[in-house]
Amino acid sequence: MEDSKLLESEGFQVLKTLGSGAQGNVFLVHQQQLGFLAAKVMKNDFFDTTEWDIAGILSKDPPQTCPFIIRNIAAKQFDKSTIILMDYANMEV
């Protein structure tokens, strides 16, 4: 519940929970300017800046080169948590 409140305070409409685990939760969110996104809210202890940097390098490749990589859009760190915004891959599995 705390994670969804954090997202709402940042202007996102939380539509549903996509997944959860020991490191945090992933939500389907909507924001007027960005559209539908997946928002991962994780504890700062689990946020790895090296992994974020590598994901940024990979996301610069043309989509046809790395079609299976979900694009990270932005990250914002707070006192206890970090929000990572990424493309929402609606696989409907």
C-alpha positions in Angstrom: 0.0 0.0 0.0 2.9 2.4 0.8 4.3 1.8 -2.7 1.1 2.7 -4.5 0.8 5.9 -2.3 4.3 6.9 -3.4 3.4 6.4 -7.0 0.2 8.4 -6.6 2.1 11.2 -4.9 4.3 11.4 -8.1 1.2 11.9 -10.3 0.6 8.3 -11.4 -2.7 6.4 -11.4 -2.1 2.9 -10.1 -4.2 0.5 -12.2 -3.1 -2.9 -10.8 -0.3 -4.8 -9.3 1.7 -6.8 -11.9 4.0 -8.6 -9.5 5.6 -8.6 -6.0 8.6 -10.1 -4.3 11.2 -9.6 -1.6 12.8 -6.7 -3.4 9.6 -4.7 -4.1 6.5 -4.5 -6.3 5.7 -3.8 -9.9 2.6 -1.9 -10.9 0.8 -1.0 -14.1 0.5 2.8 -13.9 -0.8 5.6 -16.2 0.3 9.1 -16.4 -1.1 11.7 -18.9 2.2 12.6 -20.5 3.9 9.1 -20.5 0.9 6.8 -21.0 0.9 3.3 -19.7 4.0 2.1 -17.9 5.3 -0.5 -15.6 6.6 1.0 -12.3 8.9 -1.0 -10.1 9.1 0.2 -6.6 12.0 -1.3 -4.7 13.9 -0.9 -1.5 17.0 1.2 -1.9 19.1 -1.6 -0.5 18.3 -3.6 -3.6 18.9 -0.8 -6.2 22.1 -1.4 -8.1 23.3 1.7 -10.0 25.7 -0.5 -12.1 22.8 -2.5 -13.4 20.9 0.7 -14.1 23.9 2.0 -16.1 24.2 -1.2 -18.2 20.4 -1.1 -18.9 20.8 2.4 -20.2 23.6 1.4 -22.5 21.5 -1.5 -23.9 18.4 0.6 -24.3 20.3 2.8 -26.8 20.6 -0.1 -29.2 18.1 0.0 -32.1 15.0 -2.2 -31.2 15.8 -4.6 -34.0 19.2 -5.3 -32.4 17.9 -6.1 -28.9 14.1 -6.9 -29.3 13.8 -8.7 -25.9 15.1 -5.9 -23.7 12.5 -3.8 -21.8 13.4 -0.1 -22.1 14.0 1.6 -18.8 12.6 5.2 -19.0 13.5 6.8 -15.7 14.4 6.2 -12.1 13.9 8.4 -9.0 15.3 7.6 -5.6 13.5 8.5 -2.3 14.4 8.1 1.3 13.5 4.4 1.5 12.6 3.4 -2.0 13.4 3.8 -5.7 10.9 4.0 -8.5 12.0 2.6 -11.9 9.7 3.4 -14.8 9.9 1.0 -17.8 7.9 0.0 -20.9 4.9 -2.1 -20.1 5.1 -5.4 -22.1 1.5 -6.6 -22.2 2.0 -10.3 -23.0 -1.4 -11.4 -21.7 -0.1 -14.7 -20.7 
